[in-house]
């Protein structure tokens, strides 16, 4: 267990004040204590697991002491001015918006707001006492590398930043997370899963806006042409300067100010900083170019001619949008429906860092839920309305207030979350993350501030997970309105719309230009037909315009193919009438939950990393069985060929239920071999010992997290481990069925 | 059932002659009759399924008649000269090889051999009587499109050839095929699965040979720059000319000759044809360029500088090779082991055609089995040695003889298949294809002729599947020797080798150049250390050379860093001694089974396509449950809300076992709704009827292929369908447990 959880408590501050602190502390403590093992995975049985190992008395004391500290007025006193500073600018922005102030003024204020928010968050994180913070990232990363969960791609060729290869453990874990996703969303929500091309023609991404807008600011060394991401360059410069004792204090202060605002900077802002502080190319000292937009898509060409420009898709979503008509038809024309896609996305980051957090090639899972824009209710919302989420709303962010726990029902009722469908997906996302093994205490939904959202989005909430890198955005849940379908319709002329039956027929006013066919036919001869067709196509507005012109000027012109045709007064008559409409066409809105699987996987691994109490060298992953790369180990108590028939029987039992296993019959002590399987997150261990040989054959089954064991018949082992692995059965249920086994020596 | 199966019988010709034809015909017929339903999927119970529906009396008669025809001497008489013509060139090539004739002569002969083989095969296929050939590709493709199994990508933007999107049905089926692959290979064979980057630096693909050799011949319109694949261009030209009544018969004859040889043509051959027949650009009539090699990899750039060239991987194999050291370490240094990868490959085909058969973006599954080149036995070979495969050896191909059925044990013993590991994988591949639903009668392994193989391969067998496009290569099983590891070692200086303990220690002769340290130290001072290091690195050959030079000239030079150092006679002494080696380093050989999932999927769909007897409009897919996109349907007998509680109970039972389902409560008749679910290959149908309401609730369960039904409790339905879907239980077993249900009306 590590300490990041306790950060979260800062956000309980307000709830804590004026309550029975000790009882609340106990509740929180005990709920955390079990969260890794129990939540979801053991929730069916409702039994509490017996604690052993990593939750010792020492930790308990440390934690309670800490909780008292957290509620102390001293701490709040320290944060209060920072909170006030945020609120000051939050209020200012509200005021500016009310007054319809110019956008640039608002943008400036937002940059300052973000800077102040960042200061507050940094202070909150810094307030965690050192003695409860013992996540050892170095040990963690060592373990991942050693056991080949993942590692840099093409390392023997010097490696490529932003590209990672998943080894046997990482690959299996990723596949399990994806299978779980497919079950949780596609299967349980009856979604239409598709699998579309990575190669995407330029025209598609032009329509979606990626060709013009999907870019980062970059500066170039004017002599060597070397490129740097502008914000990273400035950040590195500031860090270097601030470490330098020769830098005057005033400059340091100014540079620190730059750092806090950097996230909101545009090209001009960055250029100003570069010029003012005379920043040069870090390798050569050469002059730098002005910041230029660098498109983050990987370009390529399809076919041999060299003129069919294409890109690797930066997101899977567009593949769903361009298939909208087929999917709607597959769904028999009915809305709402959700389509989903699992696949690779590609972003040519200028200088990727932080491992799986920022990759050039990554696995995404995206859902596009198409819904009537006038009715975003969700049929299953009722079932989840009491589900609690930690929400960090835009309002709270602007007030410098912490996130708050709220039921999704209340959040939608209060209009904090824009609609039921959005809210329903937030709950589903939350449940998925918990099923993968994310600590619920280190998770929140943060609302995008109005200025952060894409211009077309109505509301957007990011599921953020707290890791040693800070709060990381892992899932975005956005209401994209009808932007994408509209854009592709415009670009292709294909109407990507749905049709709905009106609850009661609607009376619409129709205005038509009726041609006087004999007259037009006589004058325009073969062209007449085309003119009739054109007149039929005119929009109501065009007919109105035509009518006005004829009334005022006696004639009017219309474009007809390549020609302009002049119509005299007696060529047409204007007809007005009412029409009863029973259906209506509309562009559906899209609610989009979008998952970065690599980031979630990294977070799961970090939240599952453990060190055995009393033996901190013995590190392991307490992974949930359903995501664990390998479900069980098979260990003979000693390397002896007499065990082989029993082990063969065990293997065949496991194969019957498609349970993955790793056999370790090397000569190490049983304890050492257990440690080795724990280190790669194998949740269950089957041991064949001397007792196994009495008929009917039995083995022991060990649960790695608690290190408890039971003894069961070989013929039961396949089904039992299969049920445990799919989390249909809990460990405590297994313990109730089979006798406990106590090891003689302490392995 | 369609007729392609009967093609295969041609290959039984020799077996048929001189036997009891009728009894053999019966055996073959009955084995085919059940093969779709029974093989594997029903093998546990051993029960024969009751036939209904598509295997009617009419077909049986037609088939037996056909079998008599097949054995007729007339048919053999017709094929005999073609067989002889092939053998003539087969013998010629053998003779040329024996005489060590020039390679160009052999190549020419091979072109002719292939042409003759093609004629033989075409004749064999043409001999199938029209009345047993009723696979309707048009209806088949309509169904795939209508139900969105897959369709062209970006169709609303005009589409891109060679790119396909998989809709809900295709996507689910593909995912199931991949899961089955993972179970069948990764899990059951304990492989190390990895997941590597698609983006691949140029250096990697330079080493593997793809940058220089992975290309097709292309010609360009000299004015417009439009590109054509040279062989396709010639083929189209020939077809047009042969249809034209104005073309003289002699020219037609000549062009037909070109067609048969086209496959073996090089650039000069193709250029000659283009010049001789004055072939122009088909659109413009402009002159064409000479054939130029067009590299089939998609190029891109990594990072912003524009100088880091990369490609999208053309195969997943290279990702495994560059990770060899990590994988070997993961496997604790032990050989043999197999690594596997599932992922996308990309090939920029010049002009892709034939749907899923030739894509620009496709899913591959590849295995690299690393093994000691001196010991390619396989521990599990004994278990499969009696397994029969249809083998079309290089020898048979050169003799114009048909493929033959042989046990893999015999094939390896006869050296027909190079080694046990290769043979073991051929069996595993065969079993996998049958598990997906490929008709075993329409499958063969064809050996590459020596000239077809990559220059580094020792032996290669393609699993070919017979479809309406002819025999299609779907899996390649190749012994790649140590080519790739060696290439990457050369390119990176990283020794990609394994180490083995020698059965008895080996005495090796060591020769070393021992520096006279005081002397060298005095002369070269600070550089001395570098010289000592260099001397230590010298290979035995280099030391020998050094010794010779010093003896003959009194001094010698060695390259030392950037400098050349002169060594006098007294600077060094040469030491020779014997050393006992207990281990030995070596480059492992690689056996590579490589699967094209799209092609297999297409073949499965074609082999599973059926029309209901008596109602040929009623088409459906008889998919095996394990690959079926959706496992079952839920149909209320009529749209009535009183059924909703029972349907909810059914849904929750299915969800418990993660069984996918499709509910159809639309108003159509039950029969029509069954037909709709049959059409998308849903194997099982659950119907809620009026009888369902008596406690305990029951439903009927229908098997789509036989249309038989049983009645069972709602509480049993989840487990039953889950077991049927994973093929742990067969339909006949279910029939023995639950009472038969007879529908009143014929749905």
Interface residues (C-beta under 8 A of the other chain):
Chain A: X147 X148 X151 X153 X154 X155 X156 X157 X160 X163 X164 X165 X166 X167 X168 X170 X171 X172 X174 X175 X179 X182 X183 X187 X188 X192 X193 X194 X195 X196 X197 X198 X199 X200 X201 X203 X204 X218 X225 X226 X227 X294 X298 X299 X300 X301 X302 X303 X304 X305 X306 X312 X319 X322 X323 X325 X326 X327 X329 X330 X332 X344 X346 X348 X350 X351 X360 X361 X488 X491 X492 X494 X496 X655 X656 X658 X660 X666 X726 X728
Chain B: X147 X148 X151 X153 X154 X155 X156 X157 X160 X163 X164 X165 X166 X167 X168 X170 X171 X172 X174 X175 X179 X182 X183 X187 X188 X192 X193 X194 X195 X196 X197 X198 X199 X200 X201 X203 X204 X218 X225 X226 X227 X294 X298 X299 X300 X301 X302 X303 X304 X305 X306 X308 X312 X319 X322 X323 X325 X326 X327 X329 X330 X332 X344 X346 X348 X350 X351 X360 X361 X488 X491 X492 X494 X496 X655 X656 X658 X660 X666 X726 X728
